Amino acid sequence: MATRSNSLLRRYDKLNRLHGEIMQKPKQNSGQCVHSLQAFKKYIKTFRQIVLVENGDATFKYTQL
């Protein structure tokens, strides 16, 4: 937890914001909104970035043992 950088915390905040956009009820009952589709694509990208950083931290800690 102590090794989380400021940029990683911003990514977690962005992930929460995108999750909120995805889970919003559509304004019309015509299916998925374009904005939620774009937010979903950004969500996947942000999640991958977080996983890469977290795995890098875990690998570094493991090699230090």
Phi and psi in degrees as GROMACS dihedral restraints (atoms count N, CA, C in turn):
[ dihedral_restraints ]
;  ai    aj    ak    al  type     phi  dphi    fc
    3     4     5     6     1   -72.2    20    10
    4     5     6     7     1   -19.2    20    10
    6     7     8     9     1   -87.8    20    10
    7     8     9    10     1    -1.4    20    10
    9    10    11    12     1   -65.4    20    10
   10    11    12    13     1   128.2    20    10
   12    13    14    15     1   -85.2    20    10
   13    14    15    16     1   168.0    20    10
   15    16    17    18     1   -62.1    20    10
   16    17    18    19     1   -37.8    20    10
   18    19    20    21     1   -66.3    20    10
   19    20    21    22     1   -34.2    20    10
   21    22    23    24     1   -68.2    20    10
   22    23    24    25     1   -38.7    20    10
   24    25    26    27     1   -64.8    20    10
   25    26    27    28     1   -38.4    20    10
   27    28    29    30     1   -64.4    20    10
   28    29    30    31     1   -36.4    20    10
   30    31    32    33     1   -65.8    20    10
   31    32    33    34     1   -38.9    20    10
   33    34    35    36     1   -64.4    20    10
   34    35    36    37     1   -39.9    20    10
   36    37    38    39     1   -63.5    20    10
   37    38    39    40     1   -41.6    20    10
   39    40    41    42     1   -64.2    20    10
   40    41    42    43     1   -38.6    20    10
   42    43    44    45     1   -62.6    20    10
   43    44    45    46     1   -42.8    20    10
   45    46    47    48     1   -64.2    20    10
   46    47    48    49     1   -41.0    20    10
   48    49    50    51     1   -64.0    20    10
   49    50    51    52     1   -44.0    20    10
   51    52    53    54     1   -65.3    20    10
   52    53    54    55     1   -36.4    20    10
   54    55    56    57     1   -61.9    20    10
   55    56    57    58     1   -40.7    20    10
   57    58    59    60     1   -62.5    20    10
   58    59    60    61     1   -40.2    20    10
   60    61    62    63     1   -65.8    20    10
   61    62    63    64     1   -38.9    20    10
   63    64    65    66     1   -66.9    20    10
   64    65    66    67     1   -39.7    20    10
   66    67    68    69     1   -85.2    20    10
   67    68    69    70     1    -1.8    20    10
   69    70    71    72     1   -65.8    20    10
   70    71    72    73     1   145.5    20    10
   72    73    74    75     1   -70.0    20    10
   73    74    75    76     1   135.2    20    10
   75    76    77    78     1   -63.7    20    10
   76    77    78    79     1   147.4    20    10
   78    79    80    81     1   -68.0    20    10
   79    80    81    82     1   -32.4    20    10
   81    82    83    84     1  -119.9    20    10
   82    83    84    85     1   150.1    20    10
   84    85    86    87     1   -85.4    20    10
   85    86    87    88     1    41.4    20    10
   87    88    89    90     1  -101.4    20    10
   88    89    90    91     1     7.6    20    10
   90    91    92    93     1   119.0    20    10
   91    92    93    94     1  -156.6    20    10
   93    94    95    96     1   -77.0    20    10
   94    95    96    97     1   136.6    20    10
   96    97    98    99     1   -79.3    20    10
   97    98    99   100     1   151.7    20    10
   99   100   101   102     1   -64.2    20    10
  100   101   102   103     1   -36.3    20    10
  102   103   104   105     1   -66.1    20    10
  103   104   105   106     1   -38.8    20    10
  105   106   107   108     1   -71.1    20    10
  106   107   108   109     1   -30.7    20    10
  108   109   110   111     1   -67.2    20    10
  109   110   111   112     1   -42.9    20    10
  111   112   113   114     1   -65.7    20    10
  112   113   114   115     1   -39.4    20    10
  114   115   116   117     1   -64.5    20    10
  115   116   117   118     1   -36.4    20    10
  117   118   119   120     1   -64.7    20    10
  118   119   120   121     1   -41.1    20    10
  120   121   122   123     1   -65.5    20    10
  121   122   123   124     1   -40.4    20    10
  123   124   125   126     1   -67.9    20    10
  124   125   126   127     1   -33.8    20    10
  126   127   128   129     1   -61.2    20    10
  127   128   129   130     1   -46.4    20    10
  129   130   131   132     1   -62.2    20    10
  130   131   132   133     1   -44.2    20    10
  132   133   134   135     1   -62.3    20    10
  133   134   135   136     1   -45.7    20    10
  135   136   137   138     1   -65.2    20    10
  136   137   138   139     1   -40.2    20    10
  138   139   140   141     1   -62.5    20    10
  139   140   141   142     1   -42.6    20    10
  141   142   143   144     1   -62.3    20    10
  142   143   144   145     1   -40.2    20    10
  144   145   146   147     1   -63.0    20    10
  145   146   147   148     1   -41.5    20    10
  147   148   149   150     1   -64.3    20    10
  148   149   150   151     1   -43.6    20    10
  150   151   152   153     1   -62.4    20    10
  151   152   153   154     1   -41.6    20    10
  153   154   155   156     1   -60.8    20    10
  154   155   156   157     1   -43.4    20    10
  156   157   158   159     1   -67.8    20    10
  157   158   159   160     1   -44.9    20    10
  159   160   161   162     1   -64.0    20    10
  160   161   162   163     1   -40.4    20    10
  162   163   164   165     1   -66.5    20    10
  163   164   165   166     1   -37.5    20    10
  165   166   167   168     1   -63.5    20    10
  166   167   168   169     1   -41.6    20    10
  168   169   170   171     1   -64.3    20    10
  169   170   171   172     1   -41.9    20    10
  171   172   173   174     1   -65.8    20    10
  172   173   174   175     1   -40.3    20    10
  174   175   176   177     1   -64.9    20    10
  175   176   177   178     1   -42.1    20    10
  177   178   179   180     1   -62.5    20    10
  178   179   180   181     1   -45.5    20    10
  180   181   182   183     1   -63.9    20    10
  181   182   183   184     1   -38.2    20    10
  183   184   185   186     1   -67.1    20    10
  184   185   186   187     1   -38.3    20    10
  186   187   188   189     1   -72.8    20    10
  187   188   189   190     1   -19.9    20    10
  189   190   191   192     1   -82.3    20    10
  190   191   192   193     1   -10.4    20    10
